[in-house]
Amino acid sequence: MMITAKNLSKRYGRALALDNLSFTIEPGEAVALWGANGAGKTTTLRCLLGVQGFEGELRVNGIDVAQNSKAARASIGYVPQEARFYDMPVLETLHFYARLKKASAARVGAVLEQVQLTAHQNKRVSMLSGGMKQRLALAAALLSDPPILVLDEPTANLDVQAQRDFIQTVQALNQSGKTIVFSSHRLDEVIALGSRVLVLSEGRLLLECAPPELASKLGLHRWLRIWVAAQHKEPTLRLLNEQGYTFMPNGRSVYVQVSLGGKIAPLRSLEQASIPVEDFDLIEGEMSPLEGNHD
Amino acid sequence: MIDFANVGAITLKELRDALRNRWFIVFTVAFAVLALALSALTQNSGSLTRTVSYSRTAASLINLVMLFVPLISLTLGSANLVGDRETGALFYLLAQPVSRVEVLLGKYLGLAGALLATLTLGFGAAGAALALQGSLQDAGSYLFSVVLAYLLALAMLSLGFLMSALARRTTAALGGALFLWLLLVFIGDLGVMGASVAMRLPIETVFAVVVVNPLQMFKIASILTIQASLEVLGPAGMYAADQFGGLLLPLLLSGLVLWIVIPLAAALSLFARQEKFIVKRSAPA
């Protein structure tokens, strides 16, 4: 087994974030963690990284995470929802993380090429777009060529094209033999990337299934994802609320639950209110009801 | 087990960050210019012997160090960990194959290197000016004063890191650092003086209270170094000289080293154990 979790539990004060969670992941699998906010997805990923304490047993690549979290992290490349780098040039950033991961300097050029950031290597990280930052995070994750990639909602803040590019890159990595563990709210992403889904609810494993079965097993809905500029976000949320939509802000975008024949209606409402839409995407089978937001 | 290659990588990054930090550059230039100006001004009294003139320059530099060095060391240290935690950079760093001890040591050593470089530049400029005027009577004692300033900077940096480990927000850490600076620089000196008069404290109590303050340790050790007499400090200085004799300087040096080690060890202990130091803002999903 590449990852084994037995009776994993984690408390934040009185709140139980993980409740005797057990699962195994085989080498080369791409396993999605699915669940509403507070289900325990991010906590599970943080436990895998060994950056917080937990009860129970957790082994990553044969290493006991509780005993030697640093060695466990050496087997993992981590891509967060929004990587927060120090504000250095791209090349310097990768050399810094390469030293920490004991990767050769030659790997820096190779991973830059792999994620197509070579042309931007002298830019400061603060000058990169969201999509480029995620590609940089993926490049940093690949520096030591780790057997496992842990991705925490890696496309949540990306536009449609950047999402597709990112997923294609990760698919290729999975096909090359890497084990992928990722959390997601997007069914299309789970179907495209995952070979298995672990559905979490209140820190427990609710269901384990193949990605195509997820929508029917959970009774999921159709969602329209709309991107608006930061200054238009508040008016957008107000309008959607006034018109009685079920919606969920997520980073730079808003998810709006739509019916089969009403996909265009929220876009028309925004147009009538003179709120420019930067981009949109239709997502089949997102989980419902959604709790809170991911900002 | 500590991987010193990781510590080194983080140290180098912090050094580079400090060199790019606008406030740090302003401090470095201001300290060097003031040190140079003080050495020039105190040399211009023609009636003084070169020895007296050198002592005046050294005393002026001591006062400059006591004001500037704690301020920059405390603020740089206190903003470091908590600042990285607020931006989320600390969590991402800790998600790499590094230990928290390596992270904190690397950060401390990087900032320490930057601070010591600043002091070396300031003291170096002043020392060069003194040497050119032929007033650098005792290069050994001058260098020892520089070492004392290094120890003070490291002690204040340790206290800054402790603040950073304790605080949840950068503003709180910086506020705490400024309060501590005021406490040590002004209240620790004038306050003790006032209290000793008002409360008629016995001299040994006054000395004990004064000597707990690392700034006063630095001051007394520096005065001992440049003129080997504590008469300038009044009864408390006379008492210290009588009571401890030749042991006073080693005791003061040990005290400064303890002020480096204890707060840093406390910061390490807090940072290594508490989860709040890595989790940014919202509760995890």
HADDOCK unambig.tbl for C-alpha pairs under 7 A between the chains (distance, minus, plus):
assign (segid A and resid 37 and name CA) (segid B and resid 285 and name CA) 5.14 0.50 0.50
assign (segid A and resid 38 and name CA) (segid B and resid 285 and name CA) 4.03 0.50 0.50
assign (segid A and resid 39 and name CA) (segid B and resid 285 and name CA) 6.17 0.50 0.50
assign (segid A and resid 40 and name CA) (segid B and resid 285 and name CA) 5.35 0.50 0.50
assign (segid A and resid 41 and name CA) (segid B and resid 285 and name CA) 6.06 0.50 0.50
assign (segid A and resid 42 and name CA) (segid B and resid 284 and name CA) 6.04 0.50 0.50
assign (segid A and resid 42 and name CA) (segid B and resid 285 and name CA) 5.21 0.50 0.50
assign (segid A and resid 43 and name CA) (segid B and resid 284 and name CA) 6.17 0.50 0.50
assign (segid A and resid 43 and name CA) (segid B and resid 285 and name CA) 6.33 0.50 0.50
assign (segid A and resid 49 and name CA) (segid B and resid 95 and name CA) 6.21 0.50 0.50
assign (segid A and resid 51 and name CA) (segid B and resid 94 and name CA) 6.82 0.50 0.50
assign (segid A and resid 51 and name CA) (segid B and resid 95 and name CA) 6.53 0.50 0.50
assign (segid A and resid 52 and name CA) (segid B and resid 275 and name CA) 6.22 0.50 0.50
assign (segid A and resid 70 and name CA) (segid B and resid 97 and name CA) 4.83 0.50 0.50
assign (segid A and resid 70 and name CA) (segid B and resid 98 and name CA) 5.89 0.50 0.50
assign (segid A and resid 70 and name CA) (segid B and resid 99 and name CA) 6.30 0.50 0.50
assign (segid A and resid 71 and name CA) (segid B and resid 97 and name CA) 6.59 0.50 0.50
assign (segid A and resid 73 and name CA) (segid B and resid 95 and name CA) 6.89 0.50 0.50
assign (segid A and resid 73 and name CA) (segid B and resid 96 and name CA) 6.07 0.50 0.50
assign (segid A and resid 73 and name CA) (segid B and resid 97 and name CA) 5.00 0.50 0.50
assign (segid A and resid 74 and name CA) (segid B and resid 97 and name CA) 5.02 0.50 0.50
assign (segid A and resid 83 and name CA) (segid B and resid 92 and name CA) 6.95 0.50 0.50
assign (segid A and resid 84 and name CA) (segid B and resid 87 and name CA) 6.79 0.50 0.50
assign (segid A and resid 84 and name CA) (segid B and resid 88 and name CA) 5.47 0.50 0.50
assign (segid A and resid 84 and name CA) (segid B and resid 89 and name CA) 4.81 0.50 0.50
assign (segid A and resid 84 and name CA) (segid B and resid 92 and name CA) 6.53 0.50 0.50
assign (segid A and resid 85 and name CA) (segid B and resid 89 and name CA) 5.47 0.50 0.50
assign (segid A and resid 86 and name CA) (segid B and resid 89 and name CA) 6.32 0.50 0.50
assign (segid A and resid 96 and name CA) (segid B and resid 9 and name CA) 6.70 0.50 0.50
assign (segid A and resid 99 and name CA) (segid B and resid 9 and name CA) 6.50 0.50 0.50
assign (segid A and resid 100 and name CA) (segid B and resid 6 and name CA) 5.47 0.50 0.50
assign (segid A and resid 100 and name CA) (segid B and resid 9 and name CA) 6.99 0.50 0.50
assign (segid A and resid 100 and name CA) (segid B and resid 97 and name CA) 6.64 0.50 0.50
assign (segid A and resid 100 and name CA) (segid B and resid 98 and name CA) 6.85 0.50 0.50
assign (segid A and resid 101 and name CA) (segid B and resid 97 and name CA) 6.26 0.50 0.50
